[in-house]
Amino acid sequence: MPPMSPATYGTGISISIDAEREDEASQIFQNLSAGVVITLPLEKMLWGTLFSMLTDQYGIQWMVNDDEQKK
């Protein structure tokens, strides 16, 4: 529906990964980030944790978050 762009194969899903520590989130981001579109780089968000968003070569959207502040 307007104003959203048309859906394409693979864009109907997002995968969210919750790391337990910031270093783990950083490693996951590094492993996923080669050859993809980085929508939001891994950085500290207002809610106090690291967060990033990427889209891989198949159109799958990934989110990486660390849960360290929740403990």
N, CA, C and O atoms as CSV, one atom per row, in Angstrom:
chain,resi,resn,atom,element,x,y,z
A,1,MET,N,N,0.839,-1.175,0.000
A,1,MET,CA,C,0.000,0.000,0.000
A,1,MET,C,C,0.889,1.245,0.000
A,1,MET,O,O,1.919,1.277,0.673
A,2,PRO,N,N,0.493,2.246,-0.743
A,2,PRO,CA,C,1.267,3.490,-0.725
A,2,PRO,C,C,1.307,4.064,0.691
A,2,PRO,O,O,0.303,3.946,1.394
A,3,PRO,N,N,2.349,4.649,1.135
A,3,PRO,CA,C,3.559,5.037,0.415
A,3,PRO,C,C,4.665,3.999,0.479
A,3,PRO,O,O,5.797,4.309,0.108
A,4,MET,N,N,4.394,2.783,0.930
A,4,MET,CA,C,5.417,1.747,1.032
A,4,MET,C,C,5.792,1.234,-0.352
A,4,MET,O,O,4.960,1.184,-1.258
A,5,SER,N,N,7.057,0.855,-0.500
A,5,SER,CA,C,7.513,0.296,-1.767
A,5,SER,C,C,6.945,-1.108,-1.938
A,5,SER,O,O,6.587,-1.751,-0.951
A,6,PRO,N,N,6.856,-1.592,-3.174
A,6,PRO,CA,C,6.315,-2.932,-3.408
A,6,PRO,C,C,7.148,-4.007,-2.711
A,6,PRO,O,O,8.371,-3.897,-2.633
A,7,ALA,N,N,6.497,-5.020,-2.217
A,7,ALA,CA,C,7.191,-6.132,-1.578
A,7,ALA,C,C,7.911,-6.948,-2.639
A,7,ALA,O,O,7.389,-7.154,-3.735
A,8,THR,N,N,9.098,-7.407,-2.314
A,8,THR,CA,C,9.847,-8.285,-3.192
A,8,THR,C,C,10.171,-9.562,-2.451
A,8,THR,O,O,10.101,-9.604,-1.223
A,9,TYR,N,N,10.524,-10.599,-3.181
A,9,TYR,CA,C,10.828,-11.891,-2.583
A,9,TYR,C,C,11.877,-11.743,-1.485
A,9,TYR,O,O,12.935,-11.151,-1.700
A,10,GLY,N,N,11.574,-12.285,-0.312
A,10,GLY,CA,C,12.518,-12.290,0.799
A,10,GLY,C,C,12.397,-11.119,1.744
A,10,GLY,O,O,13.019,-11.136,2.805
A,11,THR,N,N,11.615,-10.091,1.404
A,11,THR,CA,C,11.539,-8.924,2.284
A,11,THR,C,C,10.425,-9.034,3.303
A,11,THR,O,O,10.232,-8.115,4.098
A,12,GLY,N,N,9.691,-10.126,3.304
A,12,GLY,CA,C,8.594,-10.287,4.252
A,12,GLY,C,C,9.031,-10.863,5.580
A,12,GLY,O,O,8.191,-11.229,6.401
A,13,ILE,N,N,10.330,-10.950,5.807
A,13,ILE,CA,C,10.829,-11.534,7.045
A,13,ILE,C,C,12.010,-10.721,7.570
A,13,ILE,O,O,12.818,-10.209,6.794
A,14,SER,N,N,12.098,-10.609,8.871
A,14,SER,CA,C,13.257,-10.012,9.533
A,14,SER,C,C,13.727,-10.996,10.587
A,14,SER,O,O,12.917,-11.612,11.280
A,15,ILE,N,N,15.024,-11.140,10.703
A,15,ILE,CA,C,15.609,-12.028,11.697
A,15,ILE,C,C,16.276,-11.168,12.756
A,15,ILE,O,O,17.116,-10.326,12.436
A,16,SER,N,N,15.912,-11.370,14.002
A,16,SER,CA,C,16.472,-10.604,15.107
A,16,SER,C,C,17.366,-11.507,15.946
A,16,SER,O,O,16.956,-12.589,16.368
A,17,ILE,N,N,18.581,-11.055,16.181
A,17,ILE,CA,C,19.533,-11.800,17.004
A,17,ILE,C,C,19.826,-10.972,18.249
A,17,ILE,O,O,20.281,-9.832,18.149
A,18,ASP,N,N,19.563,-11.548,19.428
A,18,ASP,CA,C,19.846,-10.885,20.697
A,18,ASP,C,C,21.090,-11.511,21.316
A,18,ASP,O,O,21.045,-12.625,21.838
A,19,ALA,N,N,22.189,-10.787,21.250
A,19,ALA,CA,C,23.437,-11.244,21.848
A,19,ALA,C,C,23.395,-10.981,23.345
A,19,ALA,O,O,22.657,-10.110,23.807
A,20,GLU,N,N,24.180,-11.725,24.097
A,20,GLU,CA,C,24.205,-11.550,25.549
A,20,GLU,C,C,25.161,-10.449,25.997
A,20,GLU,O,O,25.013,-9.898,27.087
A,21,ARG,N,N,26.151,-10.127,25.144
A,21,ARG,CA,C,27.152,-9.115,25.509
A,21,ARG,C,C,27.451,-8.241,24.301
A,21,ARG,O,O,27.199,-8.634,23.162
A,22,GLU,N,N,27.989,-7.055,24.554
A,22,GLU,CA,C,28.329,-6.138,23.472
A,22,GLU,C,C,29.367,-6.728,22.531
A,22,GLU,O,O,29.255,-6.570,21.315
A,23,ASP,N,N,30.385,-7.411,23.073
A,23,ASP,CA,C,31.410,-7.991,22.199
A,23,ASP,C,C,30.829,-9.081,21.301
A,23,ASP,O,O,31.256,-9.242,20.158
A,24,GLU,N,N,29.863,-9.823,21.819
A,24,GLU,CA,C,29.198,-10.844,21.011
A,24,GLU,C,C,28.368,-10.186,19.898
A,24,GLU,O,O,28.373,-10.664,18.764
A,25,ALA,N,N,27.663,-9.106,20.208
A,25,ALA,CA,C,26.893,-8.376,19.203
A,25,ALA,C,C,27.825,-7.828,18.126
A,25,ALA,O,O,27.504,-7.888,16.939
A,26,SER,N,N,28.975,-7.295,18.532
A,26,SER,CA,C,29.945,-6.771,17.578
A,26,SER,C,C,30.462,-7.859,16.649
A,26,SER,O,O,30.606,-7.630,15.448
A,27,GLN,N,N,30.740,-9.030,17.187
A,27,GLN,CA,C,31.231,-10.149,16.370
A,27,GLN,C,C,30.168,-10.618,15.384
A,27,GLN,O,O,30.477,-10.877,14.221
A,28,ILE,N,N,28.933,-10.729,15.827
A,28,ILE,CA,C,27.828,-11.133,14.944
A,28,ILE,C,C,27.659,-10.109,13.828
A,28,ILE,O,O,27.503,-10.478,12.664
A,29,PHE,N,N,27.689,-8.824,14.177
A,29,PHE,CA,C,27.570,-7.765,13.176
A,29,PHE,C,C,28.688,-7.870,12.149
A,29,PHE,O,O,28.429,-7.781,10.949
A,30,GLN,N,N,29.923,-8.057,12.596
A,30,GLN,CA,C,31.064,-8.181,11.683
A,30,GLN,C,C,30.888,-9.375,10.744
A,30,GLN,O,O,31.185,-9.278,9.553
A,31,ASN,N,N,30.410,-10.493,11.276
A,31,ASN,CA,C,30.216,-11.692,10.461
A,31,ASN,C,C,29.119,-11.507,9.423
A,31,ASN,O,O,29.215,-12.049,8.321
A,32,LEU,N,N,28.087,-10.756,9.754
A,32,LEU,CA,C,26.965,-10.551,8.835
A,32,LEU,C,C,27.198,-9.423,7.838
A,32,LEU,O,O,26.558,-9.397,6.786
A,33,SER,N,N,28.094,-8.497,8.139
A,33,SER,CA,C,28.147,-7.241,7.392
A,33,SER,C,C,28.907,-7.287,6.069
A,33,SER,O,O,28.856,-6.318,5.311
A,34,ALA,N,N,29.599,-8.359,5.772
A,34,ALA,CA,C,30.347,-8.418,4.510
A,34,ALA,C,C,29.400,-8.566,3.318
A,34,ALA,O,O,28.642,-9.532,3.234
A,35,GLY,N,N,29.451,-7.615,2.414
A,35,GLY,CA,C,28.679,-7.693,1.178
A,35,GLY,C,C,27.189,-7.471,1.321
A,35,GLY,O,O,26.415,-7.950,0.492
A,36,VAL,N,N,26.767,-6.759,2.351
A,36,VAL,CA,C,25.335,-6.505,2.572
A,36,VAL,C,C,25.076,-5.000,2.614
A,36,VAL,O,O,26.009,-4.197,2.619
A,37,VAL,N,N,23.802,-4.634,2.644
A,37,VAL,CA,C,23.421,-3.231,2.811
A,37,VAL,C,C,23.224,-2.980,4.301
A,37,VAL,O,O,22.384,-3.617,4.936
A,38,ILE,N,N,23.987,-2.066,4.848
A,38,ILE,CA,C,23.862,-1.728,6.263
A,38,ILE,C,C,22.875,-0.577,6.369
A,38,ILE,O,O,23.170,0.552,5.975
A,39,THR,N,N,21.699,-0.879,6.907
A,39,THR,CA,C,20.657,0.130,7.074
A,39,THR,C,C,20.968,1.025,8.261
A,39,THR,O,O,20.791,2.242,8.203
A,40,LEU,N,N,21.432,0.411,9.332
A,40,LEU,CA,C,21.779,1.127,10.560
A,40,LEU,C,C,23.027,0.464,11.135
A,40,LEU,O,O,22.965,-0.699,11.534
A,41,PRO,N,N,24.160,1.166,11.191
A,41,PRO,CA,C,25.375,0.572,11.747
A,41,PRO,C,C,25.188,0.202,13.216
A,41,PRO,O,O,24.327,0.750,13.902
A,42,LEU,N,N,25.996,-0.724,13.679
A,42,LEU,CA,C,25.942,-1.132,15.081
A,42,LEU,C,C,26.408,0.031,15.948
A,42,LEU,O,O,27.568,0.440,15.894
A,43,GLU,N,N,25.492,0.550,16.738
A,43,GLU,CA,C,25.822,1.663,17.627
A,43,GLU,C,C,24.901,1.658,18.838
A,43,GLU,O,O,23.846,1.023,18.848
A,44,LYS,N,N,25.339,2.389,19.856
A,44,LYS,CA,C,24.578,2.498,21.109
A,44,LYS,C,C,23.310,3.302,20.847
A,44,LYS,O,O,23.360,4.398,20.288
A,45,MET,N,N,22.184,2.749,21.254
A,45,MET,CA,C,20.890,3.392,21.053
A,45,MET,C,C,20.440,4.118,22.326
A,45,MET,O,O,21.053,3.971,23.383
A,46,LEU,N,N,19.386,4.883,22.213
A,46,LEU,CA,C,18.840,5.624,23.360
A,46,LEU,C,C,18.456,4.712,24.513
A,46,LEU,O,O,18.534,5.111,25.675
A,47,TRP,N,N,18.042,3.492,24.199
A,47,TRP,CA,C,17.607,2.566,25.254
A,47,TRP,C,C,18.784,1.857,25.915
A,47,TRP,O,O,18.571,1.008,26.780
A,48,GLY,N,N,20.023,2.181,25.535
A,48,GLY,CA,C,21.196,1.730,26.270
A,48,GLY,C,C,21.887,0.494,25.752
A,48,GLY,O,O,22.849,0.043,26.374
A,49,THR,N,N,21.452,-0.076,24.652
A,49,THR,CA,C,22.119,-1.255,24.113
A,49,THR,C,C,22.572,-0.986,22.680
A,49,THR,O,O,22.140,-0.027,22.041
A,50,LEU,N,N,23.455,-1.863,22.194
A,50,LEU,CA,C,23.867,-1.786,20.809
A,50,LEU,C,C,22.757,-2.349,19.925
A,50,LEU,O,O,22.064,-3.293,20.306
A,51,PHE,N,N,22.598,-1.754,18.732
A,51,PHE,CA,C,21.566,-2.221,17.806
A,51,PHE,C,C,22.018,-1.909,16.392
A,51,PHE,O,O,22.656,-0.884,16.151
A,52,SER,N,N,21.688,-2.791,15.456
A,52,SER,CA,C,21.981,-2.560,14.044
A,52,SER,C,C,20.940,-3.246,13.175
A,52,SER,O,O,20.231,-4.149,13.617
A,53,MET,N,N,20.865,-2.795,11.925
A,53,MET,CA,C,19.967,-3.411,10.945
A,53,MET,C,C,20.723,-3.545,9.622
A,53,MET,O,O,21.405,-2.619,9.183
A,54,LEU,N,N,20.586,-4.727,8.994
A,54,LEU,CA,C,21.250,-5.015,7.737
A,54,LEU,C,C,20.286,-5.754,6.819
A,54,LEU,O,O,19.314,-6.352,7.280
A,55,THR,N,N,20.560,-5.711,5.516
A,55,THR,CA,C,19.806,-6.500,4.546
A,55,THR,C,C,20.822,-7.294,3.745
A,55,THR,O,O,21.722,-6.719,3.135
A,56,ASP,N,N,20.680,-8.635,3.743
A,56,ASP,CA,C,21.660,-9.472,3.052
A,56,ASP,C,C,21.392,-9.544,1.552
A,56,ASP,O,O,20.445,-8.936,1.052
A,57,GLN,N,N,22.222,-10.285,0.846
A,57,GLN,CA,C,22.140,-10.362,-0.608
A,57,GLN,C,C,20.862,-11.036,-1.103
A,57,GLN,O,O,20.550,-10.958,-2.291
A,58,TYR,N,N,20.126,-11.690,-0.223
A,58,TYR,CA,C,18.861,-12.336,-0.587
A,58,TYR,C,C,17.652,-11.477,-0.232
A,58,TYR,O,O,16.512,-11.881,-0.462
A,59,GLY,N,N,17.897,-10.294,0.329
A,59,GLY,CA,C,16.809,-9.409,0.720
A,59,GLY,C,C,16.283,-9.660,2.116
A,59,GLY,O,O,15.305,-9.037,2.530
A,60,ILE,N,N,16.918,-10.567,2.854
A,60,ILE,CA,C,16.506,-10.851,4.231
A,60,ILE,C,C,17.041,-9.745,5.137
A,60,ILE,O,O,18.219,-9.393,5.073
A,61,GLN,N,N,16.173,-9.206,5.972
A,61,GLN,CA,C,16.551,-8.138,6.890
A,61,GLN,C,C,16.973,-8.739,8.231
A,61,GLN,O,O,16.284,-9.600,8.779
A,62,TRP,N,N,18.094,-8.285,8.744
A,62,TRP,CA,C,18.654,-8.758,10.009
A,62,TRP,C,C,18.720,-7.603,11.000
A,62,TRP,O,O,18.999,-6.463,10.627
A,63,MET,N,N,18.459,-7.912,12.263
A,63,MET,CA,C,18.630,-6.964,13.354
A,63,MET,C,C,19.526,-7.611,14.403
A,63,MET,O,O,19.314,-8.762,14.786
A,64,VAL,N,N,20.514,-6.877,14.860
A,64,VAL,CA,C,21.412,-7.370,15.913
A,64,VAL,C,C,21.267,-6.440,17.106
A,64,VAL,O,O,21.342,-5.219,16.970
A,65,ASN,N,N,21.059,-7.030,18.272
A,65,ASN,CA,C,20.840,-6.275,19.505
A,65,ASN,C,C,21.585,-6.959,20.625
A,65,ASN,O,O,21.684,-8.186,20.632
A,66,ASP,N,N,22.112,-6.205,21.571
A,66,ASP,CA,C,22.702,-6.868,22.744
A,66,ASP,C,C,21.789,-6.671,23.943
A,66,ASP,O,O,21.206,-5.603,24.130
A,67,ASP,N,N,21.675,-7.709,24.743
A,67,ASP,CA,C,20.794,-7.711,25.919
A,67,ASP,C,C,21.541,-7.437,27.207
A,67,ASP,O,O,20.989,-7.641,28.289
A,68,GLU,N,N,22.790,-6.977,27.123
A,68,GLU,CA,C,23.624,-6.803,28.319
A,68,GLU,C,C,22.969,-5.892,29.355
A,68,GLU,O,O,23.071,-6.169,30.550
A,69,GLN,N,N,22.309,-4.827,28.942
A,69,GLN,CA,C,21.695,-3.884,29.872
A,69,GLN,C,C,20.470,-4.472,30.588
A,69,GLN,O,O,20.059,-3.960,31.630
A,70,LYS,N,N,19.893,-5.531,30.038
A,70,LYS,CA,C,18.680,-6.107,30.617
A,70,LYS,C,C,18.971,-6.986,31.814
A,70,LYS,O,O,18.041,-7.405,32.504
A,71,LYS,N,N,20.247,-7.280,32.083
A,71,LYS,CA,C,20.579,-8.199,33.171
A,71,LYS,C,C,20.863,-7.466,34.436
A,71,LYS,O,O,21.161,-8.088,35.456
